[in-house]
Every structure is written in structure tokens, then in C-alpha cells.
């Protein structure tokens, strides 16, 4: 038992993987899901690194996915799938809510929180609107995009 009275896990089991992934799929951050089931963060990140989890490449025990061994390889793959599913569900939910309310600020605030490296208002380089070599492709700063978005919202609310 850990200090909080929850069991401490020393062995990687299918049950532990399933429980952790179930929590992550509903949106609980990985480190909090591990804490909830009594899995120390150091153990969690060690197992992910040994399994070749893409987010662990700077970990001292990181093993490339093609060299990873079981059970860590399956663990890392399952966790990565759970994280992706959680992210995708949230993205769809935010998108649907933003479209229903005809207000892109909700979607943009979620993007800023989830991916500040791309959507942060302090980002110096322009944000690509489309990836293409077409003459119609434009690049705008986040500030310019927000100004345009507010203008579109004002126009829509005047209708």
C-alpha cells in the first residue's frame, strides 16, 4: 500500500493497463490516471519508455518502438491509443459545440490550452491556414486570425 492507502503496483498486468487506459480515454491526464490507480509516475514513465512510447524519447530508458519488448510494447501502444482517443473525442466535442454556438472562440481557447506551441498568442511565426503550394494559400498570424474571427462573429450576430 502507498501513503494514500491505494495499492502500489510493481507488476505490469493486463488489468492495470485496461484500468489506466479506461481512465485516460475519458479525459483524465495520464499522470493523474496513474496516481488514481496507485501507479507511481516514475514507474509509469519507465514502462512507457521501455515500450517505445513516442512521448518518452528523452527518458533515460527509452527504447525505439521497433526494439521494444513485451509487455512494455503493448502497454505503450495501448496507452498511446487511449491518449489519442481522448484527444480526438475532446476535439470533436469542442468543434461541435463551437459550430452549434457559431463561436470559434471556444475551439480556439481549447487549441491554445492543448497545443500552445502552435496556437499561443505569443507565437512569433505565422500560423499556416492551409498546407499547399497553391497561390490561394495564405499564412496569417494568430492575432490576424482572431481579428478576422471576431469580425465574422459580429457579422453573424447582426443577421
Steps between C-alpha positions, in 0.01 A plus 500: 500500500609853424488799736150584376367151576483399133681189380846549352550311176828326443396280207361599163179305451220500243259614772719797592536597133124475442417710807757768420388521136132519597575803719709667230235441231243702697740796517696454822863605445742210493687590818174545695362170371817330620470671838137390529591133462805524726760479227801721577577747223859383483379147432245619243755698301759225532259245352397738222865567411577129492203453268608767253224750585551801271481750787785328687786546255696714748462249783824328602347156441338581165506218248390564139164332427650249257739380773250501789402173663183369655318575724625859477445526126130412531465726804648798313286428192180474709575817695582690181168386347310607814664844497418542130139393552460744789648781294284421198180477705573836660586660166172381346303612805653847500454531124132399520435742787678783317302437182172474691566832670650649181792619711856397421637641826418176684692293248789744494530514880513121511765496228707758689483293818569167333764613249653828617805437282277552197213722615655720770436872446870562565602278210725711281479318171182486292253216535432317173138507395552234237791283396529541126713653230194658340492874442181508712686385812546768760686519828365715776604574855278383782416863580383561142297180506334598829417843360345338193310251717357776719392687189328188368320457835389864494364458146318180595344659809371795292298266278 
